[in-house]
């Protein structure tokens, strides 16, 4: 069963890669983020600190999203890169098996 809240992984060239949302403090999500090397930067925000500036760490994003989905949490992914026009939504790619 999916949780009522949703998490968001977002990458922009200016700010790098972050994951936000109310469920980001749930222990199963914290365990996934810690194991993947994300850093806790605010009460409801974690950051992939090595991602800015530059391109999106797509493998990290997709792997993290899949592992969080496996815990029963809803998550969406937005990636904006200098090489691409505008904000791109990749829901299917982030559902890759772990």
N, C-alpha and C positions, 0 to 999 in steps of 0.2 A: 504494500500500500504506500502511495506517495504521500509525503508530508504536505500540509496546506501551504507552507511558505516556499519560496523559490530562492535559489542562489543564482548569482550571475558572475561568470568569468568574463572580463573585458580586457582587451588589449588596445591601447592607442600608442602611437609613436612617442607622444609627449609624456605620458604618464606611466608607460610600461603595462604590466599585466597585474590585475587585481582580481580578487574574488570577494564579493560582498553579499550580504543578506542576513536576515535574522537567524537562520539556521547555522550560520558559520561558527557559532559557539557550541553547537551540539558535539558531544565527545566523539562520535563516530566520524564526523566531518573533520574535527581537529586532528584526529589520528591520521586520516588520509593526507591532510595538508602538511602535517609535521613530517610524515614519512617521505613526502615528495619534495621537501626542502623549502616550502613556502614560509614566509616570515609574517608574524602577527604584527600589524602596523597600527591598528585602531580597534575599538571594541567590536565592530562588525566588518572589519576589513583585513584581508591577508594579501601579501604581495609576493610575486616572483621577482625578487630583488635584482636578478641579473638580466632582466629582459629589456630595460630601457637604458639608452636609446637603441633603436634598431628594430629588427623584425620580430614578429611574434614567435614565442617558443611553442610552436604548434604541437609538437609531441607532448610536452608537459601539459599543455592545456587539454588536449584530447584525452590523455591518460588520467589526469585529475578528474575531469568531467565524468568519464566512464566509471571510475572508482567511487565517486560520490553518488552517482546514480545507483550503483550496486548496493549502497547503504539505504536506498529508498527515498532519497531526496531528489526533488526536481531541480534542474539546473539548465540555464541557457548560456550560450557562448556568443560573444560579439568580438570580432577581430577587425581592427582598422590598421592597415599598413600603408606606408608611403607608396608602395608599388600598386596599390589597388584603389579604385575610385570609391570612396565612401565607406560606410560601415557595412560589414558583411556579417550575416547571421549564418552560423554553421551548426544547426541542431543535429543533423544526421551524422555528420563527421564526428561529433563529440560523443556519439553513442557506441563507438567502437568497443569491441570486447577487450577485456583486460586479461 
